[in-house]
């Protein structure tokens, strides 16, 4: 079917993307549960930490040629593509229900 490096790239890219979104979700919930102090500074600080960790992980994966880069990019995009498609489908279903009423 597909070479092992390509398949591992998709899997690893998807895992990185899912972990990144989960980390973002957790950080946003934590910041908004306690709105005292400078919220913008905390959000930006956590954003830069997450960005740095993701960049270092991607750098190590790409430079050590652990996986195929095209598969990795595709894997990183899978979560975003799913979010966009789910939003479009949900919006269309909502519009169809409103037209029936």
BELBELMO-V223243 format. One record per backbone hydrogen bond with DSSP energy under -0.5 kcal/mol. CO is the residue of the C=O (numbers start at 1). NH is the residue of the N-H. If there is no record, write none. Layout:
co: [CO | CO]
nh: [NH | NH]
This chain:
co: [3 | 4 | 5 | 5 | 6 | 7 | 8 | 9 | 10 | 11 | 12 | 13 | 14 | 15 | 16 | 17 | 18 | 19 | 20 | 21 | 22 | 23 | 24 | 25 | 26 | 27 | 28 | 29 | 30 | 31 | 37 | 38 | 39 | 40 | 41 | 42 | 43 | 44 | 45 | 46 | 47 | 48 | 49 | 50 | 51 | 52 | 53 | 54 | 55 | 56 | 57 | 58 | 59 | 60 | 61 | 61 | 62 | 68 | 69 | 70 | 71 | 72 | 73 | 74 | 75 | 76 | 77 | 78 | 79 | 80 | 81 | 82 | 83 | 84 | 85 | 86 | 87 | 88 | 89 | 90 | 91 | 92 | 93 | 94 | 95 | 96 | 97]
nh: [7 | 8 | 9 | 68 | 10 | 11 | 12 | 13 | 14 | 15 | 16 | 17 | 18 | 19 | 20 | 21 | 22 | 23 | 24 | 25 | 26 | 27 | 28 | 29 | 30 | 31 | 32 | 33 | 34 | 34 | 39 | 42 | 43 | 44 | 45 | 46 | 47 | 48 | 49 | 50 | 51 | 52 | 53 | 54 | 55 | 56 | 57 | 58 | 59 | 60 | 61 | 62 | 63 | 64 | 66 | 67 | 65 | 72 | 73 | 74 | 75 | 76 | 77 | 78 | 79 | 80 | 81 | 82 | 83 | 84 | 85 | 86 | 87 | 88 | 89 | 90 | 91 | 92 | 93 | 94 | 95 | 96 | 97 | 98 | 99 | 100 | 101]
